[in-house]
Amino acid sequence: MQDRVTIPELAVGELPELKGHGRDLRIDACRGIALWFIFLDHVPNNIGSWLTLRNYGFSDAAEVFMFVSGVTCALAYGRAWRCEGWTGVFSRTLRRSWDIYIAFLLLTLACAILVHLAGRLADESNTRILLDHPGATLARAAVLQYRPVNTDVLAVFVLFHLLFAPLLWLLLRVPNATLGASLALYVLVHAFGWTVPAWPNGHWAFNPLAWQLLFVLGAWWMIKRPRPWVTSRTTLVLAILYLLFSLVIALSWRIKPLEALIPQALAKPLYPLDKSNLDPLRLLHFLAIAVLAAWLVPRNWRGLTTPVMRGAIRCGQNSLPIYCLGVLLTFASHVVLLDISDGLAMQIALSLAGIAAMIATATLLNSMSIKPRQRS
């Protein structure tokens, strides 16, 4: 406990959520819904994706998932710091990073096995090179340079959890300066095209140097708690106006009759948005959603007690296994659409069945008490 003595008293007061106020179920619900949306979005040509954020603005569920993960890390590791000191924080971050790393490697192998058994989708899933050159590819996967489709986020979280202890140390002492440094790195990524080495094509679906901003922002939010300006009416009005603007532009990209109504000089330069490097328009869209959610969803919101929200909460509480399950369900759904039917009824059935499977698995994990060690 000696390593906690030097922490200023002010820093202790900056973690109000860790003083016994109970678990904020909104966090679990947001993460669970994001997991559902990610599954629906990853199934190609799926009518279910029209229920998600992707078609109605510039951002999608990935931004929500990344931000909420930063929030949960601040809560979980902040609590570990209060109870066990920095030794506990370092041990927990290393252990959680190892858990995610092992899950990533197992999911990579599972994707390759499914592709081999199905006899298709090797190119679409980026597993052909793994099947053709397993030794070299697995070596690259071991250092996070190779990732099958839809597994990038796990590799990113391995890095983020591994580095969270020094990040938390900085956030407790100089939170605004830490967020400023994160923002500066984000700007430099867009200015100079910085990225982390990848193989074989050098591409990250989620460039860690850019997406770290949302992760840091989530952790900063829990420590700094900047309520006044977020809940001001001026901020709310600006957020709503931006959401309406992005709604019109996004729909014009996907619905042909609307395309003729939007000036092409306005819509065309914005498309496509750079998801890999977290396009600034995507970032602003997520922030507008977050402001609106802060206004509309209080901590004691009764909707959290509904069956649907309880299912989302369970999925959010078991995010690592449920995300891995979602990747496998995405592949299985794609195969069914190709081999059996790609009709509307099948798309709806697969969407509902996938979400039901995620809820059932999360419920089973809760009942068996088989949960990730760092599940907050």
FENDA-V191851 format. One record per residue. N is the residue number from 1. RES is the residue in one small letter. PSI is psi in radians with two decimals (* if undefined). OMEGA is omega in degrees with one decimal (none if undefined). D_LAST is the distance of its C-alpha to the last C-alpha in Angstrom with 2 decimals. Layout:
n=<N;N>
res=<RES;RES>
psi=<PSI;PSI>
omega=<OMEGA;OMEGA>
d_last=<D_LAST;D_LAST>
This chain:
n=<1;2;3;4;5;6;7;8;9;10;11;12;13;14;15;16;17;18;19;20;21;22;23;24;25;26;27;28;29;30;31;32;33;34;35;36;37;38;39;40;41;42;43;44;45;46;47;48;49;50;51;52;53;54;55;56;57;58;59;60;61;62;63;64;65;66;67;68;69;70;71;72;73;74;75;76;77;78;79;80;81;82;83;84;85;86;87;88;89;90;91;92;93;94;95;96;97;98;99;100;101;102;103;104;105;106;107;108;109;110;111;112;113;114;115;116;117;118;119;120;121;122;123;124;125;126;127;128;129;130;131;132;133;134;135;136;137;138;139;140;141;142;143;144;145;146;147;148;149;150;151;152;153;154;155;156;157;158;159;160;161;162;163;164;165;166;167;168;169;170;171;172;173;174;175;176;177;178;179;180;181;182;183;184;185;186;187;188;189;190;191;192;193;194;195;196;197;198;199;200;201;202;203;204;205;206;207;208;209;210;211;212;213;214;215;216;217;218;219;220;221;222;223;224;225;226;227;228;229;230;231;232;233;234;235;236;237;238;239;240;241;242;243;244;245;246;247;248;249;250;251;252;253;254;255;256;257;258;259;260;261;262;263;264;265;266;267;268;269;270;271;272;273;274;275;276;277;278;279;280;281;282;283;284;285;286;287;288;289;290;291;292;293;294;295;296;297;298;299;300;301;302;303;304;305;306;307;308;309;310;311;312;313;314;315;316;317;318;319;320;321;322;323;324;325;326;327;328;329;330;331;332;333;334;335;336;337;338;339;340;341;342;343;344;345;346;347;348;349;350;351;352;353;354;355;356;357;358;359;360;361;362;363;364;365;366;367;368;369;370;371;372;373;374;375;376>
res=<m;q;d;r;v;t;i;p;e;l;a;v;g;e;l;p;e;l;k;g;h;g;r;d;l;r;i;d;a;c;r;g;i;a;l;w;f;i;f;l;d;h;v;p;n;n;i;g;s;w;l;t;l;r;n;y;g;f;s;d;a;a;e;v;f;m;f;v;s;g;v;t;c;a;l;a;y;g;r;a;w;r;c;e;g;w;t;g;v;f;s;r;t;l;r;r;s;w;d;i;y;i;a;f;l;l;l;t;l;a;c;a;i;l;v;h;l;a;g;r;l;a;d;e;s;n;t;r;i;l;l;d;h;p;g;a;t;l;a;r;a;a;v;l;q;y;r;p;v;n;t;d;v;l;a;v;f;v;l;f;h;l;l;f;a;p;l;l;w;l;l;l;r;v;p;n;a;t;l;g;a;s;l;a;l;y;v;l;v;h;a;f;g;w;t;v;p;a;w;p;n;g;h;w;a;f;n;p;l;a;w;q;l;l;f;v;l;g;a;w;w;m;i;k;r;p;r;p;w;v;t;s;r;t;t;l;v;l;a;i;l;y;l;l;f;s;l;v;i;a;l;s;w;r;i;k;p;l;e;a;l;i;p;q;a;l;a;k;p;l;y;p;l;d;k;s;n;l;d;p;l;r;l;l;h;f;l;a;i;a;v;l;a;a;w;l;v;p;r;n;w;r;g;l;t;t;p;v;m;r;g;a;i;r;c;g;q;n;s;l;p;i;y;c;l;g;v;l;l;t;f;a;s;h;v;v;l;l;d;i;s;d;g;l;a;m;q;i;a;l;s;l;a;g;i;a;a;m;i;a;t;a;t;l;l;n;s;m;s;i;k;p;r;q;r;s>
psi=<-0.10;-0.55;-0.01;-0.16;-0.60;-0.04;2.23;2.62;-0.54;-0.67;-0.66;-0.69;-0.18;0.14;1.10;-0.49;-0.19;0.18;0.51;0.30;-0.07;2.92;2.32;1.80;-0.29;-0.60;-0.84;-0.71;-0.77;-0.75;-0.67;-0.79;-0.68;-0.69;-0.72;-0.81;-0.69;-0.76;-0.84;-0.67;-0.53;-0.34;2.05;2.48;0.80;2.17;-0.44;-0.40;-0.27;-0.08;-0.13;-3.10;-0.38;-0.67;-0.02;0.29;-2.91;-0.43;3.11;-2.81;-0.34;-0.71;-0.73;-0.81;-0.72;-0.78;-0.82;-0.56;-0.67;-0.70;-0.85;-0.59;-0.73;-0.71;-0.87;-0.89;-0.48;-0.69;-0.69;-0.67;-0.76;-0.61;-0.61;-0.10;-3.03;-0.45;-0.75;-0.67;-0.84;-0.75;-0.67;-0.70;-0.70;-0.73;-0.74;-0.69;-0.68;-0.72;-0.81;-0.65;-0.82;-0.71;-0.70;-0.81;-0.74;-0.69;-0.64;-0.79;-0.71;-0.72;-0.75;-0.70;-0.77;-0.72;-0.74;-0.74;-0.65;-0.46;0.40;2.99;0.36;-0.74;-0.77;-0.55;0.01;0.63;-0.03;-0.76;-0.54;-0.69;-0.60;-0.61;1.23;-0.70;-0.95;-0.64;-0.72;-0.59;-0.70;-0.65;-0.60;-0.47;0.33;0.34;-0.37;2.38;2.21;2.88;2.42;0.10;-0.02;-0.66;-0.54;-0.74;-0.68;-0.74;-0.50;-0.80;-0.76;-0.75;-0.65;-0.59;0.11;-0.52;-0.90;-0.55;-0.77;-0.70;-0.75;-0.72;-0.57;-0.46;-0.86;1.23;-0.78;-0.70;-0.64;-0.78;-0.66;-0.70;-0.68;-0.75;-0.69;-0.72;-0.72;-0.77;-0.73;-0.61;-0.76;-0.50;-0.66;0.00;0.52;2.55;3.08;2.47;2.41;2.88;2.43;-0.20;0.07;0.23;2.33;2.27;-0.54;1.66;2.00;-0.55;-0.39;-0.80;-0.22;-0.45;-0.78;-0.68;-0.83;-0.67;-0.69;-0.76;-0.74;-0.68;-0.76;-0.51;-0.70;-0.57;1.11;1.20;-0.83;-0.89;-0.48;-0.64;0.18;2.65;-0.57;-0.80;-0.71;-0.78;-0.78;-0.70;-0.77;-0.73;-0.72;-0.67;-0.70;-0.73;-0.85;-0.57;-0.84;-0.78;-0.80;-0.73;-0.56;-0.41;-0.38;-0.33;1.95;-0.77;-0.56;-0.43;-0.63;-0.36;-0.27;2.26;2.16;-0.47;-0.36;-0.74;-0.75;-0.75;-0.35;-0.25;2.39;2.63;2.51;1.74;-0.64;-0.71;0.31;1.31;2.43;-0.58;-0.62;-0.76;-0.80;-0.65;-0.75;-0.76;-0.66;-0.71;-0.73;-0.71;-0.78;-0.72;-0.65;-0.54;-0.72;-0.37;1.59;2.91;-0.59;0.47;2.23;-0.41;-0.35;-0.28;-0.04;2.73;-0.71;-0.80;-0.59;-0.66;-0.73;-0.69;-0.75;-0.73;-0.73;-0.55;-0.30;0.87;-0.66;-0.97;-0.58;-0.63;-0.79;-0.74;-0.73;-0.66;-0.78;-0.67;-0.60;-0.82;-0.82;-0.71;-0.70;-0.74;-0.74;-0.73;-0.57;-0.68;-0.44;-1.09;2.47;0.39;2.94;-0.73;-0.71;-0.69;-0.77;-0.77;-0.76;-0.65;-0.84;-0.71;-0.67;-0.79;-0.70;-0.70;-0.66;-0.75;-0.76;-0.72;-0.76;-0.71;-0.73;-0.74;-0.71;-0.77;-0.53;-0.06;0.55;1.58;2.68;2.63;-0.50;1.13;0.17;*>
omega=<-176.0;-175.6;176.0;-174.2;-174.7;-179.5;178.9;179.2;179.2;-179.6;178.7;-179.4;-177.7;177.2;-175.0;-177.5;-176.4;-173.2;172.6;178.9;179.0;-176.9;176.8;-175.4;176.9;-179.9;178.5;-179.5;178.8;-179.1;177.6;178.4;177.2;177.3;176.1;-177.9;178.7;177.1;-178.6;-179.0;-175.7;176.8;-175.1;175.4;-175.5;178.6;179.8;-179.7;177.0;173.3;-174.4;-178.5;-166.7;-174.2;-172.8;178.8;-174.4;-178.1;176.2;-174.4;-178.6;178.6;178.2;-177.3;-178.1;-179.7;-178.9;176.8;174.4;177.5;-177.0;176.9;178.3;179.5;-174.3;-177.0;172.8;176.4;177.7;178.0;-179.4;-175.1;-171.5;-177.8;-175.7;175.1;177.9;179.0;-179.3;-178.8;-179.5;179.0;177.8;-178.4;179.7;176.5;177.9;177.9;-178.7;178.9;178.9;177.5;178.4;-179.5;178.9;178.8;176.2;177.7;-179.8;178.3;179.4;179.5;179.7;178.1;178.9;-179.6;-178.6;-179.6;179.0;176.2;178.6;179.9;-178.2;-178.0;-179.6;178.5;180.0;-179.5;176.5;179.1;-178.4;-177.9;-172.1;-176.2;-178.3;-177.3;178.3;176.1;176.9;177.5;-178.8;177.2;173.1;178.7;175.5;-179.4;171.6;179.3;176.9;177.7;-176.6;-174.6;178.1;178.1;178.1;-178.4;173.2;-179.9;-176.1;178.5;-179.3;-176.1;-171.5;-179.2;175.8;176.8;178.5;178.2;179.4;-178.3;179.3;-176.9;-178.2;-173.6;-177.4;177.7;178.4;177.0;177.5;177.8;177.1;177.9;178.4;176.7;177.5;179.3;179.8;176.3;-179.7;-178.8;-172.6;177.2;-180.0;175.8;177.3;-178.5;178.1;-176.1;9.2;-173.5;177.8;-174.2;169.4;173.1;176.2;179.1;-176.3;-178.1;177.2;-175.5;175.2;-178.2;179.4;179.4;178.4;179.7;177.6;178.7;177.8;-179.4;-177.9;-178.0;-175.0;178.9;-176.5;-173.8;-168.5;-175.9;178.9;-176.8;177.6;-179.0;178.6;177.8;179.6;180.0;178.6;179.0;-179.6;179.2;179.5;177.6;177.5;177.4;-178.9;177.7;-179.0;-178.6;-178.1;178.9;179.2;177.3;-171.7;-179.3;-172.5;-180.0;179.9;-177.0;-178.6;-177.5;-176.7;177.2;-176.5;177.0;178.9;-172.4;-172.8;-179.3;-177.7;-171.9;-4.4;176.5;-177.8;179.6;-176.4;-178.3;177.3;-179.9;-179.9;177.7;175.8;-179.8;179.7;179.4;177.7;-179.4;177.5;176.7;-179.4;178.1;-180.0;179.4;178.6;178.2;-168.3;-173.7;177.2;-177.3;-178.0;-179.1;-176.5;179.8;179.8;-179.5;-179.8;-179.1;-179.0;180.0;176.2;175.2;178.0;179.8;178.7;178.4;178.8;179.1;179.1;-167.4;-176.9;178.5;-179.2;175.8;178.6;176.9;-179.9;177.6;179.7;177.0;176.6;179.0;-179.5;179.4;178.7;178.6;179.4;179.7;-179.7;-171.3;-175.2;-179.8;174.7;-179.3;-177.1;-178.9;179.4;177.9;178.8;-178.8;-179.5;178.5;-179.8;-179.3;179.5;179.1;177.7;178.5;178.4;178.8;-179.0;179.2;179.1;178.1;178.2;178.6;177.9;-176.7;-180.0;-178.7;174.2;-175.4;173.7;-176.1;-173.8;-165.3;-169.2;none>
d_last=<22.47;25.36;23.42;21.89;25.33;26.18;23.33;25.06;24.44;23.87;20.80;19.28;20.08;18.36;14.84;15.50;12.04;11.42;14.53;13.70;13.72;11.15;8.22;9.60;10.13;11.91;9.05;8.24;12.04;12.88;11.04;12.66;15.94;15.89;15.69;18.62;20.51;20.23;21.71;24.42;25.31;25.67;28.21;31.53;33.76;31.43;32.23;28.64;27.75;29.65;26.82;24.46;24.54;26.54;29.95;29.74;29.10;28.57;24.85;22.78;19.29;18.77;18.65;16.08;13.80;14.47;14.07;10.73;9.52;11.09;9.50;5.83;7.65;9.55;7.12;5.57;9.15;10.84;9.87;11.08;14.12;14.96;14.91;16.22;17.76;18.08;18.85;15.41;13.91;16.45;16.03;12.29;12.86;15.90;14.44;11.71;14.56;16.78;14.70;14.76;18.40;19.44;17.94;19.91;23.06;22.91;22.42;25.34;27.49;26.60;27.65;30.87;31.65;31.21;33.42;35.99;36.11;36.36;38.93;37.79;35.28;35.51;36.24;33.82;30.89;32.11;32.59;36.40;36.46;34.16;36.57;39.62;38.54;35.75;36.25;36.20;33.42;31.07;31.88;30.86;27.63;26.89;27.02;25.10;28.36;28.76;26.35;27.28;26.81;23.31;21.66;21.86;18.33;17.12;19.70;18.61;14.99;16.57;18.44;15.83;13.45;16.73;17.86;14.87;16.09;19.42;17.97;15.94;19.22;21.14;18.93;19.21;22.94;24.18;21.58;24.29;26.15;23.11;22.51;26.27;26.38;23.76;25.93;29.03;27.78;27.08;30.64;32.14;30.61;32.40;35.50;36.01;34.06;31.94;29.66;28.36;30.78;30.42;32.72;35.02;35.23;33.23;30.93;27.17;25.84;23.21;24.93;22.33;24.63;24.52;21.02;19.61;20.70;18.18;15.30;16.81;17.53;13.96;13.15;16.57;16.02;13.29;15.58;18.89;18.34;21.60;22.25;26.09;27.03;24.30;25.49;29.15;31.48;32.81;29.48;28.96;32.48;32.11;28.87;30.62;33.70;31.86;30.02;33.46;35.02;32.49;32.80;36.56;36.53;33.99;35.92;39.14;37.89;37.32;39.95;43.47;45.23;42.91;43.55;47.13;46.10;43.94;45.84;45.32;45.66;42.38;40.39;41.51;40.56;36.92;36.64;34.99;32.00;30.63;27.16;27.06;27.42;25.59;28.76;28.97;29.76;26.52;24.61;26.59;26.09;22.30;22.62;25.04;22.68;19.95;22.68;23.81;20.43;20.04;23.43;23.18;19.76;19.27;16.26;18.32;19.55;21.17;20.59;17.01;18.83;20.95;20.84;20.07;17.04;15.81;16.29;14.41;11.37;11.61;12.08;9.15;6.86;9.12;9.81;11.61;14.06;14.59;15.49;17.85;19.29;19.90;21.90;24.01;24.55;25.70;28.25;29.44;29.87;31.84;34.11;34.77;35.71;38.08;39.64;39.79;39.61;38.12;39.23;37.38;36.91;35.37;32.97;31.81;31.62;29.57;27.11;26.66;26.64;23.97;21.52;22.55;21.94;18.38;17.73;19.70;17.91;14.42;16.10;17.73;14.70;13.19;16.67;17.21;13.96;13.86;10.26;9.13;8.82;5.94;3.80;0.00>
